[in-house]
Amino acid sequence: MSLVDRLPEEIDADPDAIFDAFVEWNSERGLTLYPAQEEALIEVVSGNNLILATPTGSGKSLVAAGAHFAALTRDVRTFYTAPIKALVSEKFFDLCALFGTENVGMMTGDASVNPGAPIICCTAEILANVALRDGAKADIGQVVMDEFHFYAEPDRGWAWQVPLLELPDVQFILMSATLGDVSRFEEDLTRRTGRSTAVVKNAERPVPLVYSYRMTPLHETLEEMLTTNQAPVYVVHFTQAAAMERAQALMSINMSTKTEKEAIAALIGNFRFTTRFGRALSRLVRHGIGVHHAGMLPKYRRLVERLAQAGLLKVICGTDTLGVGVNVPIRTVLFTALSKYDGNKVRRLRAREFHQIAGRAGRAGFDTIGYVVCQAPDHVVENEKALAKIGDDPKRRRGYARKKPPEGFVGWSEETFEKLQSAEPEPLNSRFKVSNAMLLAVINRPGDCYAAMKHLLTDNHEDRKWQRRHISQAIAIYRSLLAGGVVEKLAEPDDQGRMARLTVDLQEDFALNQALSTFALATLELLDMESPNYALDMVSIIESILDDPRQILSAQLNKARGEAVAQMKADGIEYEERMELLNDVTYPMPLADLLLGAYETYRRGHPWVGDYTVSPKTVVRDMYERAMTFADYIQFYELARSEGTVLRYLADAYRTLSRTIPEHLKTEDLIDLIEWLGELVRQVDSSLLDEWEQLQNPTGELEAPSLEERTRPVTANTRAFRVLVRNAMFRLIELASLEREQELAELAPDVDWGAALDAYYDDHEEIGTGPDARGPGLLRIEEEKEFWRVRQVVADPAGDGDWGIDAQVDLGASDEEGRAVVHVIGLNRL
């Protein structure tokens, strides 16, 4: 029986009846609540606010489920918020299983499913914008804020604070294992909501932790752990590169027995390792070693998590991203360092960061004890090892030249480790922020906007100094809105009590979805549909409103600078001048002048976009123009450690292209391009699109992404497959135009490219690669059952079309590999 079937029939059910119904349901599942869970749930069903600051693995998710259950019994809407979309999506599926798909909705900005449901899963930003838009009249009775320590995040912390300020009639449940001192939140919530606020903390950890500091080399430490039943071990690194390098270095250790390796192979089954990183990961996991970080493809991370949950991985090398919302049973957490680069400088870990990661050790239901181990710095270990060999001879010890730490190293010691163990997480600092969107939302809602903004600006959690700064900023924004004619003062309150009003219509849910989507729609209309670059220019406009994928743009910049330096050297430019000229080199930004000019014009009439900046860039267009596969692109820009970042960006671009561009603006070329992009993403990792499409059309039973890949045959989407074939053939044309015979030989080793190109250039001076050269008009396809026969006509300057590249496309092999498998016959004259 599902949890929703246990709801009491009376809306005003007695708190004891609600508590007993929930406890009974858990008992039937074989679960007994911990004392801290019972205490927390009693407070929740009694209608009190709750701050739940118990250790990782102590069952906060079950308390959250009980809170939603209590809200449903009282017929009030309950919101669950989390810091990242992936965690929101995971919780959505979990709650659908508990309460039924009809009772659960989701809002992330990317996807909106059943938004009128009584239970809503959303990012903190979504809830904050609902609170700003509707204020105290918002249709929300309860809010569960998970990972509440994100309140202190510099860029996003405002979203955790605004609901506390704007929703006085709501019951709040704030949860995190690393909150630190919460006394001010306790007092503040009680004052604002009029409800008592209970704090449940210092609960006994279900699985106690044992700490140790190691002076042995890491591989020796791990070998000892494997023999003393301390695996699985999560080896914490603070860069993705270090995690992968460590995993490969550990291949010399015998991790698994033959039986265990057979079990790993059986669970992997027919899983497709489709990329270069994937093939490296395949070797590692079959040896019993996992890798886990945010740059991996989702399917690879899920595979590692599933193997770990099955107890088949002895060691997982990963980054500190494991600390948020990942369900991987780990017995031992091994820190390779207690310092990290935070984007500005190298510093020691803060107590909150340490506890967030260390808390993953020892999971209830899997372990009776957890281990947290810290390695001494490498140079310290080497010095101790050398001194141990020397022995007690004082003369020899004095003569030993100790190995020094690397330059810029920020060290740690056993004392550092001990202090972190006992240190309370740092107090959560307020990160309130004023924006155009905040003022517009408050002005647009019924009531006196001046009083509402005064409340927001003077009764937030900032100190008085920062409040004054926010007030000055709000006044400046308000004056700019008045000067721009976007807002006008009213001599008398209108029928909804407004003292000012907007003179423009806000887009529906303008702060809840892609903020620049309306700008993109307006800019799309500026393009000429007859232009040969129309489809690609449409893509560039859409790409300009997507979040910047920093790793990709950095790789593009490195590539552009490398090519620029090579050209400048060839041109004989001196070093000093080269370095000066390099400052002007950037990653490619198609339509930059058009986009930046259109943005400035649009912003004057739509000031809320001032909180966001249009960002010209090219990833989708770049890949399409270069006629590259996903693997080609990863290799070209050396992005093997960021495959997941690249694919998530491509998936976001596909979703935005699909739902933002109106049908009347879509040409056949643009439809082809969108179909190609969707199929490319699906063949690399179908989960990103399968989940989105399932959420867009939630019919039947919703299922969380599974390990089994159900990728449809690449040839099933004929339109997209034709584009894949066209791109594969055009890639050959592009390489031929550059006379890159070695790369052509790698793609088609049976062709004598040198002789073929010599013969072509006897007839023509160049090979065209413009828009017409890559268009469908120059590709001839004869479709047969098992093969397609294709001829890519070369765009010669005379327009004769007498030369072309002939090939066969193997349909069966294409389905097997998820790409167009092309066997080139040759470059021939008709």
N, C-alpha and C positions, 0 to 999 in steps of 0.2 A: 504494500500500500504506500502511495506517495505521501509526502509530507502535507501537501495541500488537502488531502482527504481527511486529515486529522483536525482541520480547523473547527473550533466550536461553532455551533449554529448561531448563538447570540453574538451580536456585534459588541455588546458591552460585557463580554465574558469576564468572570472573576480572574485576577492575575494568577491565582493558584491553579485554576483550571487550565489556563494557557501553559503554564510551566509544566504541569503534570502531563498534558498531552504531548508536549515536545520531548520530555524525558522518556515517556513510555515508547514513543516512536524510536528513539535512539536505543532503548533497551532491546527492542525487537530486532534491531540491527546488530546486537551484540556489543554495543558501546555503553560504557559507564562514564558519566561526566566527571572530570576532575573537580576538586573543590573550588578552584578559581573560576571554572566555567559555570558551576552552579551559582556561585555568588554573583557573577556578572549577569547571568540570565535572570536571576531574581530581581536585580535592579532594573533590567530592561523591561520585563513584563510589568513592573510596578510603575513604569512611565518615567523613570529617572534618566538623566543623561549618564553616560558611562565613558570613562577613560580607561581603556584596557591596555595596560603596559606590561604584559606578561611575556616570557621568553619565547623565542622561535620554537615551534613544535608543541606549544601548549594548547592548541586548539582554538585559536581566535576565529578561524573560519566557521566553526560550529556555532560560536556565539553570534556571529553575523547572521547565520541562517536562522537562529532562534529569534533574532531581532526582526528579520523580515516576516517570520511566522507571526510574531506578536502584532506587527503592523497590519497584516492582512486580517487578523481577527478583529481589529478596530476599524477596518475599512478606510485606512489612510495610506497614501502613496509613500513608498519607501525608496530611497535612492542609495545605491552602492557606488562609491567612487574609488578609483585607483589611479596611480600615477602614469601608467603606460597602457596603450591601447591593447597590447597583447594580453595583459592581465585582465582588463575589462572584458575582452572577448572570452577568455578562459572562464571567468566567473559567470558570464552570461550562459554558457553551455551548462555549467554546474547547476545554476539556479533553475534553468529550464528542466533539468532532470528531476529537481526536487519539487518544483511548483507547477510544472507544465508550461508549454510554450505560450499559451494564451495569457499567462499571468506575468510574463517577463519580457521586458523590452531592453533595447540597447541604443545608446547615442554616443558616438565617438567623434563626430565631425566627418569621418569617412563613411560611416554606415549608420543608418537610422532604421531600427527594426521595432515595430509595435510600440511607438513612442507614447501611446496612451495607456500602457500597461500599469498595473498597480506596483510592480517592482521594476525599477529602471537601473541598469548598469551603465555607468558613464565615466568619462574622465573627469578629473576635478575641475578642469576649465569649463566643461559643459555645465556642471552644476553651478559654478560661480556666475556664469553668464545668465542662467535662468534666474538666479537670486537677484542679480542686478536688474534684469528685465521686469520681474514681477514683484520683487520686494517681499514684504510680509504677507502679501496675498497669494504667493506662489502655492500651487497645489502640491504641497510636500508636507508630510507629517513626521517623517523620520529620515535621518541621513546617517549612513554608515560610511565613515571615511577610513579606508585601509591605507597602510603605510603612511600614517599621518606625519612622520618625521620629514616628509617632503615639504611641510610647512616652511622649513628653513631654506629651501632651494632658492638661490638668488633670482632666477628668471621666472620661476613658476610658483613660488610660495604664496603669492597673492591669491591664487585660486583656492588654496586651503583655508585662507583667512576670510574671504568675502562671505561665504555662506554663514559663518559664525556671526558675522556682523549684521547680515540682512534677513536672516530667517529666525525671528524671535519665537515663533510658535512651534518650532521643530524640536524633536527629541534627537540629540546627537550621540553617536557612538564613535569615538575616536580610538583607533587601534594602531599599535606598532610595538615592536619588541624593544625599540631604542628611543624612547621619548625623553628620558632624563627627568628633571624636576617639572612636574605638571601642575603645581599648586596654583599658578596664575590662571591656567586654563580652567581649573576647577572653579575658582571664584568667578571668573569672567562668564562662563557658561551659565552658572546659577543666576548671576545678576541679569543676564540678557534674556533668558528663557523663563525664569521664574520656577524652574524645576530644580530639584536637588540633583547634585552631580556626584556620582560615586567614582572612586578611583580603585581599580583592582590592579595591583602590581606586586612585585616581590613574591610571586607565586613560586612554589618549588618547581624547579625544572623537571619535567617528566623523565628526561634522560640526563643524568648529571654529567658534567664535563671534567676531564682531567687534562691539565696543562703541562707541557714539557718544552724545554729549550734544548736544541740539539747542536752539538759542536762537531758532528760528523758530516762528511760530504753528502749531498742530498741523495745520491743513488744508494749509498750505504744506509741512510735513514729509511728509505723506502723498502729496501730489501729486508731490513729488520722488521718493519711494520707488516710486511707480507707474511713473515714467519710467526708473528705474534698476534695474528687475528685482528689487526687494526684496519684492514681494508674493508670497504672501498675508501680510498684516500682522494680528497680533492686538493690538488696542488695549486695554490693561489698565485697568480702572476698579475702584473699591473699593465701589461701590454699584450695584445693578441699575438704579436710575433714571438715574444718570449714563451708563451704557452705552447705554441706549435713547435718551436725549437726544442723545448724541454721534452715534449711527447716523443719526438723523433729520437732524441738522445737516450730515452729510456727503453728503446727497442732491444737493447742488449740484455735487459733483465728478463728472466723467464717468469712472466706474469701468470700464465694460465696453464692448467693441465690439458692434455689432449681431449679429455671429455668436455672440459669447459669450452675449449675452442670449437668443438663440434656443436655445442649448444649455441654458441655465438653465431656460427654459420647458419644454423637452422633458423634462428630468430631473424637474421638478416634476410634469408630467403632470396627472393628475386629483386630485392631493393636495388634501384638504379643509382650508381655512383657516376653521375653524368659530367662532372667537371674535374679539373686537375686536382683541386683541393680534395674533392670527393674520393678520388683514387688513392690519394695519400691517407685520407681518413680510413678508407677501407682496410688498408694494411694495418693501421694502428689498432682499430677496434677488434680485428680478428686476432690480434696479439693480446687483447685485454686492456688496451689503453684508449681512453676517450679524450676528446678535445671539446671545449665548450666556451664559446664567446659570441658576442652580439654580431660579429661580422659574418658568421656562418649562414648558409642557407637554412631556412626553417626546418626543412626535412632532415638535414644532417643533425641539427640540434635535437630534434625529436627522436631520432635514432639513438643518439648517445643517451638521452634521458630514459628511453625505453630499455636499453641494454643495462643501464645502471639500476633501474627499478627491478629488473629481473636478476640482479646480483651478479651480472656477468662481466662487469668492468672492475678491475682491481684498482686502477688509477685513472683519474680524470684531471687533465691539465687544462686550466681555464683561467678566466679573469674574474675580477670581483663582481661582475654583473650577475653572478649566481645568487647574490644577496636578495634580489627582488622577485618574488612570485614564481620560482621555478621548483617543481616538485621532484627533486632528485635525492634519494636516500644516501647520505654520506655518513660514514662512521668517524672519519678523521678529516679535519681541515688542517692542511699544512701550509703555513705562510712561508714563502720564499723570501719575503722582505717585509719590513714594517714601515717602509717609506714608499712614496709614489709621486709621479709627476702629475699635477692636477690641472695642467693647461697653462699655468703661469710659472710654477716653480716646483722643485722637488721638496717634499715635506714629509714628516712622519704622519702615520695614520692617526686620525682623530678617534676618540673612544667610540663614537657612534659607528664609524666605518668598521672598526675592529669587531665590535659586538655583532654588527649586521652580518658579517661574514662568518665569524667564529660560531655564531648561533646555528649555522647550518649543520654542525656536527651532531651526530647522535640523534636519529629520528625515532619518535615514538612509534611502536609497532614493529620496528626493525632492530633496534639496539637497546641494550640495558645500560650502556655507557658510551659516551662520546669522547673523542680526543682532539685537543687543539695543540698543534705543534708549531714551533717557530724555529726556522733555521738561522743560525748565526751568519753574519756576512761572510761571503766566500773568502775574502782575504784573511779574516780572523780565523776561519777554519784551517786554512793552509798554514798560517803561522803557528797555530797550536799543534798541528800535526808535525810540523818540522821541529818545533821545540821539544815535543815528546820524544822524537827520534834522538835528538841531541842528548837528552837526559838532564842530569843535575849539574853538569860541569859548568861553573859560572863563567869561565873564560870563553868557552865555545858559545854559550848562550849570549854573552855580550857581543861576540863577533858575528852573530847571525843577523843578516840584513833583512829586516821584516818587510814582507810584502805590503805595499801601501794601497789604500783604497783608490778606486778610479776617480778621476777629476770630477768635481761637482757632486760627489757621493754624500748623501745624508745618512749617517749611520744609526744603528740601534744596538741595543744590548739586552741581556737578560733582564736587567732592571727596567728597561723600556717595556719589555713584554709583561713583566709583573705589574707595572703601573697600569697598563691598558686593561689587564684582567679585572682589576678592582675599581677602575675609573667609571664613574657614572657618565652616561652620554651627555654631551654638552647641552646647555639650555637651547631651546629652539628660538631663534631670532626672527622677529617679524620681517616680512618681505613685501609689505604693502606697496602697491603701484597704482598710479593714476594713468588713464589712457583716454583717447578719443571715444573708444567704444563704451567705456564706463559712463562718461558724461551723457552720451547719446542715449544709452539704455535708460538711465535714470530720468532724463528729461522726457523721454517718450512714454514713461509709465504714468498712470493716473496719480494725481496728488501734487503736493508742493515739492517741486524738484530741488528748490533751494534748501529747504529743511532736510530733504533726504541726503543731499550732498554734504550738508554741514554735519549730519550724523556720521556719514562715511568717513569724512576727513578729520573729525575731531574725536571720534569715539572708536578709532581703530586701535591696534596693538602697538603702534609706533610711539617712540618718545616724542616729547613736545617739539624738539628741534626738527625732526623729520616730518612731523605733522605740518609744521609751518611751510616746509619745502613743498609738500604735496598740495597744500592749499594754494600756494603761489602758482604751481604748475596747473592746477585745475582752473584757476582764474584766467591764466593765459590761454588755455584751450578754449574756455567758454567765450572769451573775447574774440578769438579767431573764428569761432562758430557764428557769433553775432555779426562780425565784419563780413564773413563770407555769405551772409544771408541764409545760412542753413538753420539758424535758430532765431526766433523773434520773441521778445518779451510781450506779455499780455497785460493790458491795463487792468483787466478784471479776470478772476479765475474762470476757466471754461467749465462746461458741465461736468467734467471729471476732476475738477479741482486743480488743473494745471496752471502754473504761473508763467510758463513759457512753453513754446511748442516748436516742433520741427516743421520746416517748410518743405522738406523732402520726404519721400516715403522710404523707410528702411526696407532693405530686402528681407524677405521672410527668414526669421532665425539668423539675422545677419552675423551675429557673433558666434553662432553654434556650428557653422560649417566653414568651408574654405572662404576666407575673408575676401580674397581678391577675385572670386569667381565672376562677380558681376562686372568687374573691370575687364576681365578676359572676354566676357560676352560682348561688351561694347567695342573692344579692340578688334575682335574677329571680323566685325562688320567693315573694318577699314581695308581689308585685303581684297585684291582683285581675283575673282574666281577663275579668270582666264589665264592667270599667270602660270607658267610651267612649274614654279616653286610653291604654288598655293598650298598644297597638302603639307609640305615641310614647314612653311611659314605658320600654318595653323598650329602645328606641333610646337613650334618655338614660342608662340604666345602662351599655350598651356603650360609648357615647361617653366616659363618665367614666373608662374604663380605657385609652383611647388617649392617645398622646403629644399634648401641647398644640401646636396649630398657631399659633405666636405671632403671625404676621402677621394671621391671621383674627381671633383674639381681640382683638388691638390695634385692628383696624378695627371690630369690634363695640363695643368700649369707646368709641371715638371717636364712633360713631353714637349710642350710648346717652347719652353726655354731651351731645352736640349737641342731642338731643331733650329732655333734661332741662333744659338751659339755656333753650331756647325756651319750655318750659312754665313754668319759674320766672319768666321775664320776663313772660309773659302773666299770671302770678299776682301780679305786682308785687313780687317778692322783691328786696331790695337786693343789690348786687354782692358785698359781703363775705359775706353769708349764703349767696349762691349758690355762692361758691367753697368755703365750708365744707361745704355739702350735697353738692357734687360729689364729695367724698372718699368718700362712701358709694355712689356710682354704680359699678356694675361691668357687665361683659358678662353676658348671660343665663346662669343656671346652674339649669336645671330639676332638681327633686328634690334640691337641695343638702342639705337637712336629713336626708332619708332616707338619702342616700348617705354623708354624713359620719358619721352615727350608726351605720349598718350597718358602715362600715369600722372604726370604733373597736372595735365588738363582735367583728368577725371577726379583727382583728389580735391580740386577746388570745389566741386559740386557734391562730393561724396566723402566728407572729411574722415569718416571712420576708417577708411583705408590707410590713413596716415599712421596707424599703429603698425602697419606692415609695409614692406618694401618689395617692389617688383624686382625680380632677379633674373636677368637674361642669362641663359645657359643652354647647353646642348648635350644631352646624353642619348635620348631616343633618336633625335635627328642625326647625331654624330654616328651612332651605330648603323642607322639606315643608310646614310650617305656613303659610309665606308663598306656597306654590304657585308657586315660582320655578323657572325653568330655570337651567342652569349660567351662561348668559350674563347672565340677570337678576341672579343672585346676585353675580357679579363686578362688575357695574355698580353695584348697590345699595350695596355696601361698598367700592367703588373699589379693587378688588384685581387690576387688569389685569396688574401686574407679578408677581403671585403666583399666576397661574392653575395652575401646576404644583403648588404647595404645596396649593392647595384640592383639586385632583383627586387627588393622592396621599392626602390625608386621607380623601376620600370612598371611594377604592378600599380603603384600610385598614379603614374602617368597614364596607364591604360584605363584605370577606373575614371580618372578625371576627363580624359578624352571622350570616353564612352558616354558619360552622363552630362557633360557641360556643353558640348557643341550641339547646337540645334540641328535637327535633321535637314532643314533646308540649306544649311551651309556645308553639308557633307557631299563631296564629289566622289566619283568612283575611286580615284587614286587615294583619297583620304580614307575611305572605307577599307580599301585594301591594306593601307598602312596600319589602321587600328586593328584589323583582324590579324595581321602579321604579328603585331606587338603582343596581343593577347595570347596567341598560340606559342610565341617564343617563351613568355613567362610560364605558361602552363606546362610546356615540355621540360623546362628546367626544374620547376617545383610547383606542382598543381595546387598545393594547399592554399597558397595566397589568394588564388582566384576561386577555388572551390568554396572556401569558407565565405568569401564575399558574396558570391552568387547565391549561396544557400541563405545567407542573411538577407539578401535582397528579395528572395522569394521563399520565405520560410514555410513551405508546405510540408506536411507530414512531420516526422520525428527529426529533430535537429540532432546532429552528431558532431562532436568535436573532431578535429582532424586526427586521422589514424596513421599508424606507421605504414600500412599497406598503401602502395601507390596505385591509384586508379586512373592514371593518365590515359586519356583517350588516344587512339592512333593519330599520329600527326597528319596522316593523309585523309583523315575523316573530315577535316575542315578544308575543303578543296580550295576555297578562295585564299585562305591563309597559306596553304601549302604552295600554291602557285607563286605567291610572293616570296616564300622561302627559296623556291627553285630559281626565281628571277634574281634574287639577291646573290645566291651561290654562283650563278652564271655571270652576273655583273661584277662580282668580286674578281673573277678571272680577267674580265675586260679591263678593270682598273689596274690590276697588276701588270697586264700586258702593256697598257699605255705607259707605265713607268719602267717597262723593260726589266722587271724584277724576276729574272729567270729562275733564281734559286727558290723563291717562294712559290712560283708556278710549278716548279718540279716537285715540291713537297705535296702540292694538291693533286698533281697529275703527273706521276713519275714516268709514265709510258710515252709521254709526248716529247719530241725533240723541239723544245720551245725556241731555242736559238735559231734553228733553221726555219721554223715556221714564221717567226717574227721578221727574219731577214727577207723572206719571200713576200710577206705583207708589205714591208716598207719599200720594197722594189716597186710596188704599185701605188702606195699612198704615203703621205708625209706624216700622218699622226692618227691616233685612235681617240675618237671622241668619248668624253665621259660626262657630258652635260645631262640636264633633265630628260631630254628626248632620248639620249643613248641608253638610259636605264629604264625607260618606259616599256609598257607591255607590248607596244607595237613592233619592237625589234626582237621579240622572243617568240619563236615558233615551237609549238608543243603538239606532238602526236601522242594521244593517250591510249595506252594499251593496258591489259589487265595487270601485268606484273611490272611493266616498265613504262616510263614515258621517254619518248625520243624527243630531244630538244635541240634547237639551234639558236644560239644567241648571235644575231647579226651585229657585225661591227659597224659603228657609226663612223664611216670614213668621210673625209672632207668633201669629196666629190658627190657624196650621196648615192653612190652606186649600189651599196649594200651587197657587194659581191663576195665579201669575206665573212666568216662566222666561226664560232666555236661550237662543235658538235659534241653531244654527250648523251648518256643514258641515265635516267633517274631510277634507282632501284627502290620500288615502293615498300617492299618487305623490310629491307634494311633500314629505310627511313623511319618506319614505324618502330623498329627495334631501337634505334639510336635517338629518336625524337628530333631529327633534323633532316634536311634534304640530303640524301646520300647520292652524290653525282659522280659518275664515272666518265671522265673526259676522253673523247676519242681523238680530238685534235683541232687545231686552228687551220681551217681549210678555205680555199677559194671554191666558190660554187662551180 
